[in-house]
Amino acid sequence: MSDLLLFPCSHGEDDPERATVPFIAAATAAVSGQRAVVVCTVEAAWLGVPGTLERIEVPGMPALADLARQLVASGGELWLCSACAVKRGITGEGLVEGATIVGAARIVEALLEGRAITLT
């Protein structure tokens, strides 16, 4: 079994390029057979809400919604920071496919289990 790779993302519609880059790397890792998770904090917590991914597209880069679908189809996940989600009124109801709200304890556990990749 491969290591768990965590790709932190703290941006969404506020900075589309910085939102897209972790998904490019995570989708590539997942397609390559790695266990990949995008950890969505701060504004990226909105990426788990239906419709948000579709609104983010950067010229010259793959569409964020397509990357997220590729990630999930290859076994990857989106983890939404529970503190960030609660602050924004995001609940576990009706999230996009592959997204779950996780607490700090699970993120720390995953860090001990795998590796965090910082891209920005």
JOSUL-V633292 format. One record per pair of residues at least 6 apart in sequence whose ideal C-beta (glycine too) atoms are under 6 Angstrom apart, sorted by the first residue. I is the first residue (numbers start at 1). J is the second residue. Records with the same first field share a line. If there is no record, write none. Layout:
# JOSUL-V633292
I = J ; J
This chain:
# JOSUL-V633292
2 = 34 ; 35
3 = 114 ; 115
4 = 35 ; 110 ; 113 ; 114
5 = 29 ; 34 ; 36 ; 114 ; 115 ; 117
6 = 37 ; 39 ; 110 ; 116
7 = 22 ; 25 ; 26 ; 38 ; 117
8 = 39
9 = 22 ; 38 ; 40 ; 44
10 = 41 ; 42 ; 44
11 = 18 ; 19 ; 43 ; 44
12 = 19 ; 43 ; 44 ; 46 ; 47
14 = 43
16 = 56 ; 58
17 = 58
18 = 120
19 = 56
20 = 58 ; 61 ; 64
21 = 119
22 = 38 ; 119
23 = 64 ; 67
25 = 119
26 = 36 ; 38 ; 71 ; 76
27 = 67 ; 70 ; 71
29 = 36
30 = 36 ; 71 ; 74 ; 75 ; 76
31 = 74
36 = 76
37 = 77 ; 79
38 = 78
39 = 79
40 = 47 ; 78 ; 80
41 = 81 ; 84
42 = 84
45 = 80 ; 84 ; 85 ; 88 ; 90
46 = 52
47 = 53
48 = 78 ; 80 ; 95 ; 96 ; 99
50 = 96
53 = 64 ; 65 ; 68
54 = 65
56 = 64
57 = 63
72 = 97 ; 98
77 = 98
78 = 98 ; 99
79 = 102
80 = 101
82 = 101 ; 103
85 = 101
92 = 101
